[in-house]
Amino acid sequence: MQIFHCFASPSSRLQLIDLLNRYTTEPLFEQHASVLASHPLMSSILTSLLVDNSTTACAISLTMLTKLLPIFAVKACPALKHLLPLLFAVLAHILCWPEGTPPTSTHSPLPGGTASDEEHGTIGGENPGQATDAKRTLDANLDLQWERLELTFDSTATSAPSPERYFTFLYFLFPCNLIAFLRDPVGYLAERKVERPYAVDWEDALDNEQIKTKSEVGILVEYGSI
Protein backbone atom coordinates (compact mmCIF):
# COMPACT_ATOMS: atom_id res chain seq x y z
CA MET A 1 0.00 0.00 0.00
CA GLN A 2 2.90 2.36 0.68
CA ILE A 3 4.22 1.86 -2.85
CA PHE A 4 0.70 2.32 -4.20
CA HIS A 5 0.32 5.70 -2.47
CA CYS A 6 3.80 6.87 -3.53
CA PHE A 7 3.12 5.71 -7.09
CA ALA A 8 0.60 8.54 -7.44
CA SER A 9 3.46 11.05 -7.51
CA PRO A 10 5.22 11.32 -10.90
CA SER A 11 8.41 12.43 -9.14
CA SER A 12 8.88 8.93 -7.70
CA ARG A 13 6.98 6.79 -10.23
CA LEU A 14 9.93 5.88 -12.47
CA GLN A 15 12.06 4.78 -9.54
CA LEU A 16 9.20 2.70 -8.15
CA ILE A 17 8.59 1.06 -11.52
CA ASP A 18 12.25 0.07 -11.62
CA LEU A 19 12.02 -1.23 -8.04
CA LEU A 20 8.94 -3.31 -8.89
CA ASN A 21 10.64 -4.66 -11.99
CA ARG A 22 13.52 -5.89 -9.85
CA TYR A 23 11.20 -7.21 -7.13
CA THR A 24 9.11 -9.26 -9.56
CA THR A 25 12.30 -10.96 -10.76
CA GLU A 26 13.09 -12.33 -7.29
CA PRO A 27 12.27 -16.05 -6.87
CA LEU A 28 10.26 -15.40 -3.70
CA PHE A 29 7.92 -13.02 -5.55
CA GLU A 30 5.86 -15.88 -6.95
CA GLN A 31 4.63 -16.63 -3.42
CA HIS A 32 3.07 -13.16 -3.29
CA ALA A 33 2.06 -12.76 -6.93
CA SER A 34 -1.65 -13.18 -6.21
CA VAL A 35 -1.53 -10.16 -3.90
CA LEU A 36 -0.14 -7.87 -6.61
CA ALA A 37 -2.49 -9.24 -9.28
CA SER A 38 -5.58 -8.07 -7.40
CA HIS A 39 -4.05 -5.02 -5.72
CA PRO A 40 -4.89 -1.42 -6.76
CA LEU A 41 -1.17 -0.99 -7.51
CA MET A 42 -1.61 -3.26 -10.53
CA SER A 43 -4.27 -0.92 -11.90
CA SER A 44 -1.91 2.00 -11.37
CA ILE A 45 0.83 0.21 -13.34
CA LEU A 46 -1.56 -0.31 -16.25
CA THR A 47 -2.76 3.29 -16.05
CA SER A 48 0.85 4.43 -16.23
CA LEU A 49 1.36 2.35 -19.37
CA LEU A 50 -1.73 3.90 -20.95
CA VAL A 51 -1.33 7.53 -19.88
CA ASP A 52 2.25 8.41 -18.94
CA ASN A 53 4.52 9.88 -21.62
CA SER A 54 7.88 8.63 -20.33
CA THR A 55 9.17 6.00 -22.74
CA THR A 56 11.66 4.81 -20.13
CA ALA A 57 8.83 4.09 -17.68
CA CYS A 58 6.87 2.46 -20.48
CA ALA A 59 9.77 0.18 -21.47
CA ILE A 60 10.42 -0.99 -17.91
CA SER A 61 6.72 -1.49 -17.16
CA LEU A 62 6.20 -3.50 -20.33
CA THR A 63 9.20 -5.68 -19.47
CA MET A 64 7.76 -6.25 -16.00
CA LEU A 65 4.30 -6.98 -17.38
CA THR A 66 5.72 -9.56 -19.77
CA LYS A 67 7.31 -11.34 -16.81
CA LEU A 68 4.11 -11.15 -14.77
CA LEU A 69 1.76 -12.68 -17.36
CA PRO A 70 2.93 -16.32 -17.03
CA ILE A 71 3.26 -15.96 -13.24
CA PHE A 72 -0.27 -14.58 -12.87
CA ALA A 73 -1.57 -17.29 -15.21
CA VAL A 74 -0.47 -19.88 -12.65
CA LYS A 75 -0.77 -18.00 -9.34
CA ALA A 76 -3.69 -15.63 -9.98
CA CYS A 77 -5.63 -16.71 -13.05
CA PRO A 78 -9.02 -15.14 -12.05
CA ALA A 79 -7.35 -11.77 -11.43
CA LEU A 80 -5.48 -12.03 -14.74
CA LYS A 81 -8.72 -12.67 -16.62
CA HIS A 82 -10.22 -9.60 -14.95
CA LEU A 83 -7.28 -7.50 -16.14
CA LEU A 84 -7.38 -8.88 -19.68
CA PRO A 85 -9.25 -6.03 -21.44
CA LEU A 86 -6.83 -3.47 -20.00
CA LEU A 87 -3.88 -5.65 -21.00
CA PHE A 88 -5.19 -5.58 -24.56
CA ALA A 89 -5.66 -1.80 -24.31
CA VAL A 90 -1.97 -1.50 -23.38
CA LEU A 91 -1.05 -3.50 -26.48
CA ALA A 92 -3.20 -1.22 -28.64
CA HIS A 93 -1.61 1.87 -27.10
CA ILE A 94 1.89 0.61 -27.93
CA LEU A 95 0.85 -0.28 -31.48
CA CYS A 96 -0.58 3.23 -31.92
CA TRP A 97 2.66 4.85 -30.73
CA PRO A 98 3.73 7.64 -33.13
CA GLU A 99 5.98 6.72 -36.02
CA GLY A 100 9.52 8.03 -36.07
CA THR A 101 12.30 5.80 -34.82
CA PRO A 102 12.40 2.00 -34.58
CA PRO A 103 10.94 0.38 -31.42
CA THR A 104 13.35 0.09 -28.53
CA SER A 105 14.15 -3.10 -26.66
CA THR A 106 11.68 -4.30 -24.03
CA HIS A 107 14.58 -4.83 -21.65
CA SER A 108 15.06 -2.20 -18.98
CA PRO A 109 17.02 0.76 -20.39
CA LEU A 110 18.30 1.67 -16.95
CA PRO A 111 21.73 0.06 -16.42
CA GLY A 112 22.17 -0.78 -12.76
CA GLY A 113 18.58 0.18 -12.08
CA THR A 114 19.14 3.94 -11.99
CA ALA A 115 17.75 6.69 -14.17
CA SER A 116 20.91 7.99 -15.78
CA ASP A 117 21.57 7.73 -19.51
CA GLU A 118 18.08 8.17 -20.95
CA GLU A 119 16.40 10.39 -18.35
CA HIS A 120 17.55 14.02 -18.37
CA GLY A 121 16.06 16.74 -16.23
CA THR A 122 13.58 16.35 -13.37
CA ILE A 123 11.14 13.45 -13.36
CA GLY A 124 7.71 14.87 -14.10
CA GLY A 125 9.10 17.67 -16.26
CA GLU A 126 7.82 18.23 -19.80
CA ASN A 127 9.72 18.12 -23.04
CA PRO A 128 8.26 20.99 -25.06
CA GLY A 129 9.42 19.36 -28.29
CA GLN A 130 6.84 16.61 -27.82
CA ALA A 131 3.87 18.85 -27.03
CA THR A 132 2.40 18.50 -30.51
CA ASP A 133 2.41 14.71 -30.41
CA ALA A 134 -1.34 14.09 -30.42
CA LYS A 135 -1.20 10.36 -29.82
CA ARG A 136 1.10 10.67 -26.84
CA THR A 137 -0.51 13.69 -25.23
CA LEU A 138 -4.17 12.69 -24.99
CA ASP A 139 -5.59 14.33 -21.91
CA ALA A 140 -6.17 11.91 -19.06
CA ASN A 141 -9.68 11.21 -17.82
CA LEU A 142 -10.23 13.63 -14.94
CA ASP A 143 -12.00 10.91 -12.97
CA LEU A 144 -8.68 9.09 -12.69
CA GLN A 145 -7.09 12.01 -10.83
CA TRP A 146 -3.83 10.97 -12.46
CA GLU A 147 -0.75 13.20 -12.60
CA ARG A 148 1.10 12.26 -15.76
CA LEU A 149 4.80 11.42 -15.94
CA GLU A 150 6.02 13.40 -18.94
CA LEU A 151 8.83 12.90 -21.43
CA THR A 152 12.06 14.10 -19.92
CA PHE A 153 14.80 13.17 -22.38
CA ASP A 154 15.91 13.73 -25.96
CA SER A 155 13.40 13.03 -28.71
CA THR A 156 15.85 10.58 -30.33
CA ALA A 157 15.15 8.15 -27.49
CA THR A 158 11.35 8.44 -27.42
CA SER A 159 10.31 5.45 -29.53
CA ALA A 160 7.96 2.91 -28.04
CA PRO A 161 9.29 -0.36 -26.67
CA SER A 162 8.75 -3.35 -28.94
CA PRO A 163 5.50 -5.17 -28.05
CA GLU A 164 6.61 -8.48 -29.61
CA ARG A 165 7.34 -10.44 -26.41
CA TYR A 166 4.30 -8.96 -24.70
CA PHE A 167 2.13 -9.95 -27.66
CA THR A 168 3.63 -13.45 -27.69
CA PHE A 169 2.60 -14.12 -24.09
CA LEU A 170 -0.89 -12.69 -24.62
CA TYR A 171 -1.29 -14.83 -27.73
CA PHE A 172 -0.02 -17.95 -25.94
CA LEU A 173 -2.31 -17.47 -22.93
CA PHE A 174 -5.43 -16.02 -24.57
CA PRO A 175 -5.31 -16.64 -28.35
CA CYS A 176 -9.06 -16.48 -29.03
CA ASN A 177 -9.55 -13.36 -26.90
CA LEU A 178 -6.60 -11.60 -28.50
CA ILE A 179 -7.79 -12.38 -32.03
CA ALA A 180 -11.27 -11.11 -31.14
CA PHE A 181 -9.73 -7.93 -29.77
CA LEU A 182 -7.53 -7.31 -32.82
CA ARG A 183 -10.47 -7.72 -35.17
CA ASP A 184 -12.25 -4.78 -33.51
CA PRO A 185 -10.17 -3.19 -30.72
CA VAL A 186 -12.52 -0.29 -29.98
CA GLY A 187 -15.62 -2.48 -30.13
CA TYR A 188 -14.02 -5.06 -27.83
CA LEU A 189 -13.22 -2.48 -25.15
CA ALA A 190 -16.62 -0.77 -25.48
CA GLU A 191 -18.51 -4.06 -25.24
CA ARG A 192 -16.71 -4.89 -22.00
CA LYS A 193 -17.33 -1.39 -20.63
CA VAL A 194 -13.63 -0.78 -19.96
CA GLU A 195 -13.21 2.60 -18.30
CA ARG A 196 -11.35 4.92 -20.66
CA PRO A 197 -8.18 6.46 -19.21
CA TYR A 198 -8.42 9.42 -21.60
CA ALA A 199 -10.65 12.46 -21.80
CA VAL A 200 -11.90 11.14 -25.16
CA ASP A 201 -13.65 7.88 -26.00
CA TRP A 202 -11.73 4.78 -27.04
CA GLU A 203 -12.83 5.39 -30.61
CA ASP A 204 -10.98 8.72 -30.68
CA ALA A 205 -8.00 7.48 -28.68
CA LEU A 206 -7.19 4.35 -30.71
CA ASP A 207 -6.77 3.78 -34.42
CA ASN A 208 -8.44 0.47 -35.30
CA GLU A 209 -6.86 0.25 -38.74
CA GLN A 210 -3.37 1.05 -37.48
CA ILE A 211 -3.66 -1.63 -34.80
CA LYS A 212 -4.84 -4.21 -37.34
CA THR A 213 -2.19 -3.29 -39.90
CA LYS A 214 0.73 -3.32 -37.47
CA SER A 215 -0.46 -6.58 -35.93
CA GLU A 216 -0.85 -8.39 -39.24
CA VAL A 217 2.23 -7.02 -40.98
CA GLY A 218 4.57 -6.97 -38.01
CA ILE A 219 3.89 -8.98 -34.90
CA LEU A 220 1.60 -11.65 -36.33
CA VAL A 221 3.74 -12.56 -39.31
CA GLU A 222 5.07 -15.69 -37.64
CA TYR A 223 1.58 -16.86 -36.74
CA GLY A 224 -0.09 -16.14 -40.07
CA SER A 225 -2.77 -13.61 -40.91
CA ILE A 226 -5.86 -13.23 -38.74
C-alpha positions in Angstrom: 0.0 0.0 0.0 2.9 2.4 0.7 4.2 1.9 -2.9 0.7 2.3 -4.2 0.3 5.7 -2.5 3.8 6.9 -3.5 3.1 5.7 -7.1 0.6 8.5 -7.4 3.5 11.0 -7.5 5.2 11.3 -10.9 8.4 12.4 -9.1 8.9 8.9 -7.7 7.0 6.8 -10.2 9.9 5.9 -12.5 12.1 4.8 -9.5 9.2 2.7 -8.1 8.6 1.1 -11.5 12.3 0.1 -11.6 12.0 -1.2 -8.0 8.9 -3.3 -8.9 10.6 -4.7 -12.0 13.5 -5.9 -9.8 11.2 -7.2 -7.1 9.1 -9.3 -9.6 12.3 -11.0 -10.8 13.1 -12.3 -7.3 12.3 -16.1 -6.9 10.3 -15.4 -3.7 7.9 -13.0 -5.6 5.9 -15.9 -6.9 4.6 -16.6 -3.4 3.1 -13.2 -3.3 2.1 -12.8 -6.9 -1.6 -13.2 -6.2 -1.5 -10.2 -3.9 -0.1 -7.9 -6.6 -2.5 -9.2 -9.3 -5.6 -8.1 -7.4 -4.0 -5.0 -5.7 -4.9 -1.4 -6.8 -1.2 -1.0 -7.5 -1.6 -3.3 -10.5 -4.3 -0.9 -11.9 -1.9 2.0 -11.4 0.8 0.2 -13.3 -1.6 -0.3 -16.3 -2.8 3.3 -16.0 0.8 4.4 -16.2 1.4 2.3 -19.4 -1.7 3.9 -20.9 -1.3 7.5 -19.9 2.3 8.4 -18.9 4.5 9.9 -21.6 7.9 8.6 -20.3 9.2 6.0 -22.7 11.7 4.8 -20.1 8.8 4.1 -17.7 6.9 2.5 -20.5 9.8 0.2 -21.5 10.4 -1.0 -17.9 6.7 -1.5 -17.2 6.2 -3.5 -20.3 9.2 -5.7 -19.5 7.8 -6.2 -16.0 4.3 -7.0 -17.4 5.7 -9.6 -19.8 7.3 -11.3 -16.8 4.1 -11.1 -14.8 1.8 -12.7 -17.4 2.9 -16.3 -17.0 3.3 -16.0 -13.2 -0.3 -14.6 -12.9 -1.6 -17.3 -15.2 -0.5 -19.9 -12.6 -0.8 -18.0 -9.3 -3.7 -15.6 -10.0 -5.6 -16.7 -13.0 -9.0 -15.1 -12.1 -7.3 -11.8 -11.4 -5.5 -12.0 -14.7 -8.7 -12.7 -16.6 -10.2 -9.6 -15.0 -7.3 -7.5 -16.1 -7.4 -8.9 -19.7 -9.3 -6.0 -21.4 -6.8 -3.5 -20.0 -3.9 -5.7 -21.0 -5.2 -5.6 -24.6 -5.7 -1.8 -24.3 -2.0 -1.5 -23.4 -1.1 -3.5 -26.5 -3.2 -1.2 -28.6 -1.6 1.9 -27.1 1.9 0.6 -27.9 0.9 -0.3 -31.5 -0.6 3.2 -31.9 2.7 4.9 -30.7 3.7 7.6 -33.1 6.0 6.7 -36.0 9.5 8.0 -36.1 12.3 5.8 -34.8 12.4 2.0 -34.6 10.9 0.4 -31.4 13.4 0.1 -28.5 14.2 -3.1 -26.7 11.7 -4.3 -24.0 14.6 -4.8 -21.7 15.1 -2.2 -19.0 17.0 0.8 -20.4 18.3 1.7 -16.9 21.7 0.1 -16.4 22.2 -0.8 -12.8 18.6 0.2 -12.1 19.1 3.9 -12.0 17.7 6.7 -14.2 20.9 8.0 -15.8 21.6 7.7 -19.5 18.1 8.2 -21.0 16.4 10.4 -18.4 17.5 14.0 -18.4 16.1 16.7 -16.2 13.6 16.3 -13.4 11.1 13.5 -13.4 7.7 14.9 -14.1 9.1 17.7 -16.3 7.8 18.2 -19.8 9.7 18.1 -23.0 8.3 21.0 -25.1 9.4 19.4 -28.3 6.8 16.6 -27.8 3.9 18.8 -27.0 2.4 18.5 -30.5 2.4 14.7 -30.4 -1.3 14.1 -30.4 -1.2 10.4 -29.8 1.1 10.7 -26.8 -0.5 13.7 -25.2 -4.2 12.7 -25.0 -5.6 14.3 -21.9 -6.2 11.9 -19.1 -9.7 11.2 -17.8 -10.2 13.6 -14.9 -12.0 10.9 -13.0 -8.7 9.1 -12.7 -7.1 12.0 -10.8 -3.8 11.0 -12.5 -0.8 13.2 -12.6 1.1 12.3 -15.8 4.8 11.4 -15.9 6.0 13.4 -18.9 8.8 12.9 -21.4 12.1 14.1 -19.9 14.8 13.2 -22.4 15.9 13.7 -26.0 13.4 13.0 -28.7 15.9 10.6 -30.3 15.1 8.1 -27.5 11.4 8.4 -27.4 10.3 5.5 -29.5 8.0 2.9 -28.0 9.3 -0.4 -26.7 8.7 -3.3 -28.9 5.5 -5.2 -28.0 6.6 -8.5 -29.6 7.3 -10.4 -26.4 4.3 -9.0 -24.7 2.1 -9.9 -27.7 3.6 -13.4 -27.7 2.6 -14.1 -24.1 -0.9 -12.7 -24.6 -1.3 -14.8 -27.7 0.0 -17.9 -25.9 -2.3 -17.5 -22.9 -5.4 -16.0 -24.6 -5.3 -16.6 -28.4 -9.1 -16.5 -29.0 -9.6 -13.4 -26.9 -6.6 -11.6 -28.5 -7.8 -12.4 -32.0 -11.3 -11.1 -31.1 -9.7 -7.9 -29.8 -7.5 -7.3 -32.8 -10.5 -7.7 -35.2 -12.3 -4.8 -33.5 -10.2 -3.2 -30.7 -12.5 -0.3 -30.0 -15.6 -2.5 -30.1 -14.0 -5.1 -27.8 -13.2 -2.5 -25.2 -16.6 -0.8 -25.5 -18.5 -4.1 -25.2 -16.7 -4.9 -22.0 -17.3 -1.4 -20.6 -13.6 -0.8 -20.0 -13.2 2.6 -18.3 -11.4 4.9 -20.7 -8.2 6.5 -19.2 -8.4 9.4 -21.6 -10.7 12.5 -21.8 -11.9 11.1 -25.2 -13.7 7.9 -26.0 -11.7 4.8 -27.0 -12.8 5.4 -30.6 -11.0 8.7 -30.7 -8.0 7.5 -28.7 -7.2 4.3 -30.7 -6.8 3.8 -34.4 -8.4 0.5 -35.3 -6.9 0.2 -38.7 -3.4 1.0 -37.5 -3.7 -1.6 -34.8 -4.8 -4.2 -37.3 -2.2 -3.3 -39.9 0.7 -3.3 -37.5 -0.5 -6.6 -35.9 -0.9 -8.4 -39.2 2.2 -7.0 -41.0 4.6 -7.0 -38.0 3.9 -9.0 -34.9 1.6 -11.6 -36.3 3.7 -12.6 -39.3 5.1 -15.7 -37.6 1.6 -16.9 -36.7 -0.1 -16.1 -40.1 -2.8 -13.6 -40.9 -5.9 -13.2 -38.7 
